[in-house]
Amino acid sequence: MSYSIIRILLLAMFTGVCATIGNAVEPAAAPSLKAENLLREPILGVEGKEIIVSRVSFPPHTELPWHWHPGEEFFYVIEGSVTLKRRGQDATPTAQGAAQKIAPEVIHTGRTGEQGAELVIFRVHAAGEPERYLVE
């Protein structure tokens, strides 16, 4: 990953967590899930890519539908924990203070336990495409 993209991700993390710049994201699959886009901006010098930073609160015992993204996804667990499941791979428990990377187009889901989870999610996204594609 280039130095400029890493710089953008770090800047987005620090500014995005403190500010509330964006619009609410649809929580279609889980009505009690709370999601907010904090930042959505083109990445200068990288044609066709944008950065999306979201803060997402998952209630206890929430499981997302299987889906994939057209770009890379990174998440950091602020509170609680989430189990990341990539199709065809072992589940990966991710606790408070830990981060994960999900490659583009990898089908995945997440599940919370007793505490739920609070995440900051970063996506290096293909501009003009939907944020996610649901799969069965």
URLIN-V579877 format. One line per field, one symbol per residue. ss: DSSP state (h for helix, s for strand, l for the rest). psi: psi as a letter, one per 40 degrees, with the letter a starting at -180 (. if undefined). burial: I if it has 16 or more other C-alpha atoms within 10 Angstrom, else O. Layout:
ss = ???
psi = ???
burial = ???
This chain:
ss = llhhhhhhhhhhhhhhhhlllllslllllllllsssssssssllllllssssssssssllllslllsslllssssssssssssssslllllsssslllsssslllllsssssssssssssssssssllllllssll
psi = hiddddddddddddddddigdaiiihfddgdehhihhdhhiihhegheiihhhihhhhiifhhiihiiieaihiihhdiaiihhhhheiiihhhiheiiihhiiehhiiihiadeaihihhhhhihheiidihii.
burial = OOOOIOOOIOOIIOOIIOOOOOOOOOOOOOOOIIIIIIIIOIIOOOOOIIIIIIIIIIIIOIIIIIIIIIIIIIIIIIIIIIIIIIOOOOOOOIIOOOOOOIOIOIIIIIIIIOOIIIIIIIIIIIIOOOOOOOOO
